[in-house]
């Protein structure tokens, strides 16, 4: 898989994430800020959304999935009131600890990436060309 970022960009990003992980694990920030950083870093490392991070954390802690509506209520409370459930905090510490050890495997958390097939690439190119055509038509309509 080819990335559009340069090696220097990726190295800098990796260094920033590692420094944030060190800050979180060593407790150099206040609790609410470190919780936000931990959730964001965990989601970034696993390449999932923060909401999905909450879903996986719940399933890991309680052993079953929570319905979408209940999870939305928990997540909105997190966003509005900065309240992080203990099971999310535990999950993020586990993810960051595994990353620090170099043993982080997203498949351990049932995160499976779809294969980058030829069909998906062609579909992506077609969508991009369609968006480009719509943008050009829209610009022509504005100018005319």
C-alpha positions, 0 to 999 in steps of 0.5 A: 500500500502506497501512502501519499505522505513522505517518510519525514512526515510519517516519522514526525507524526510517529514522534508526536504520537509517541511523545503524547503517549509518554505524556499520558502514561507519565501523567504530565497533563491534567486528567481531562486533557490526558483522557482526551489525548489518550482517546484521540491517540488510541483512535488514531493508532487503530485508525478508527473514530473516537465513537468506534473506540468507545464501542470497542472499549465497551465490548472489551469491558462488558463482553457484549455490544451496546445498542447504538442509541445508548452508545450515542448518549454515552458519547455525547456526554463525553463530548459535552461534559468531558466525562470519560467512562472508566472502561474507555480509560482502561481501553486507551491505556491498554492500546497506548501500552501495547503501542509503547511495547511495539505489540499493537495489533488492531486485529486483536480488537476485531478491527479488520481493514477491507482489502484494497482491491482493483475494483475499489481503486477503480471505484475511487477513481470514478468517484473522484472524476465525477466530483471533478466534473461536477465542480467544473460544471458548477464553476462554469455555471457561476462564471456564465 
